[in-house]
Amino acid sequence: MGTPSRHYKSSDITSDFIRKVEDELSRRLGQRVILALGDGILAARVKSGRSTGKSAVVVTEVGPLLCRKQTAEWADALERKINGELSERAEDVEHLFAEIQKSPCAEQTGVIVLKHVDDYDDEFFEALAEVIARDKAHGHFDRVGKFEALQQYLREVRRRARKGETPQMWEELARGAAQERDLAARDQDLKAG
């Protein structure tokens, strides 16, 4: 997984490197590609050479790209995004987010997250970063904050799962649920008495 976008340094990405990626993408796609970098986000604009003058714009976080060092690796990742190949994983992200938003309590949210723990691979996090970047570009800042919090939470869950702590996380959820039931029962007793 790459470095989170807010931790990259401008010296990490040179204008010469960006120009090389633009050239590689333009060659592959047969259309002029212009990249713009700003505030941890990279926008790729594909300019149609047709008389219609239409163009496509794809926005992504820089962080997941930083682990790639070669021009071709950046071009591979950006080409997939331009062609919409990560859209299925972005749909997975949106589906998980929707399930969590409907969750009635923290315990249920934890259950939802742990049921999908094996799905949180690098591609999932790239798609999550893509969704965050798209929401930032479209000004959906209320969702951006929620997705960024989800990203941090899922990173911690994945870290713990990789250390073999998934059973322990399930136990923590069960203990939390039992504590919630005890508190609710005490509140009920206080109201009755």
Secondary structure, 3 states (H helix, E strand, C coil): CCCCHHHCCHHHCCHHHHHHHHHHHHHHHCCEEEEEEECCEEEEEEECCCCCCCEEEEEEECHHHCCCCCHHHHHHHHHHHHCCCCHHHHHHHHHHHHHHHHCCCHHHHHHHHHHCHHHCCHHHHHHHHHHHHHHHHCCCHHHHHHHHHHHHHHHHHHHHHHCCCHHHHHHHHHHHHHHHHHHHHHHHHHHHC
